[in-house]
């Protein structure tokens, strides 16, 4: 399995960010505006194509009144891997 596919798989579960957005009757447009990000960026985060910053994760969790593990399963591990890769490139 390719690295991107693994990342995508790790960041999603039954109760991912998308599920909670739907449960709260939100749209990408509304949530993106409230978070101060573009719809396109939010969509990439929702689909596992971008890793959100810790600050954004915190804001989303606060807004949807959910824990990080519910909205972003595997986030901490992905963040560590991302930072490790970033340090190697320097």
C-alpha positions in Angstrom: 0.0 0.0 0.0 1.4 3.4 -0.9 2.3 5.9 1.8 -0.5 8.4 0.9 -3.1 5.6 0.9 -1.9 4.5 4.4 -2.1 8.1 5.7 -5.6 8.4 4.2 -6.7 5.1 5.9 -5.2 6.1 9.2 -6.9 9.5 9.4 -10.4 8.1 8.9 -12.9 6.0 10.7 -16.7 5.6 11.0 -16.9 8.7 13.2 -14.5 11.0 11.3 -14.8 14.7 10.8 -17.2 14.2 7.9 -19.6 12.3 10.0 -19.7 15.0 12.7 -20.1 17.8 10.1 -23.1 16.0 8.7 -24.6 15.4 12.2 -24.2 19.1 12.9 -26.0 20.1 9.7 -22.9 22.0 8.5 -21.4 22.4 5.0 -17.8 22.8 4.0 -18.5 26.4 3.2 -20.0 27.2 6.7 -17.3 25.3 8.6 -14.5 26.7 6.5 -15.7 30.2 7.1 -16.0 29.7 10.8 -12.5 28.2 11.0 -10.9 30.8 8.7 -9.8 28.4 6.1 -10.8 27.8 2.5 -13.4 25.3 1.5 -10.8 23.6 -0.7 -8.4 23.2 2.2 -11.1 21.8 4.5 -12.1 19.3 1.9 -8.5 18.2 1.6 -8.3 17.7 5.4 -11.6 15.8 5.4 -10.4 13.4 2.8 -7.0 12.9 4.4 -5.0 14.7 1.7 -3.7 17.4 4.1 -2.6 17.1 7.7 -4.2 20.0 9.7 -2.1 22.0 12.1 -2.6 21.3 15.8 -4.2 24.7 16.2 -6.8 23.9 13.5 -7.5 20.5 15.0 -8.1 22.2 18.4 -10.5 24.7 16.9 -12.5 22.1 15.0 -12.8 19.9 18.2 -13.9 22.9 20.2 -16.5 23.9 17.6 -18.0 20.4 17.2 -17.6 19.6 20.9 -15.8 16.4 20.2 -12.5 14.9 21.2 -9.5 14.8 18.8 -9.6 11.0 18.7 -13.2 11.1 17.4 -12.6 13.6 14.6 -9.0 12.9 13.7 -8.2 9.3 14.5 -4.5 8.6 14.2 -3.6 12.3 14.1 -0.9 12.3 16.7 1.0 9.5 14.9 0.6 11.2 11.5 1.9 14.5 13.0 4.9 12.8 14.4 5.7 11.1 11.1 5.2 14.3 9.2 7.6 16.2 11.5 10.2 13.4 11.3 10.0 13.5 7.4 10.3 17.3 7.5 13.4 17.2 9.7 15.1 14.7 7.4 14.7 17.0 4.4 16.7 19.8 5.9 
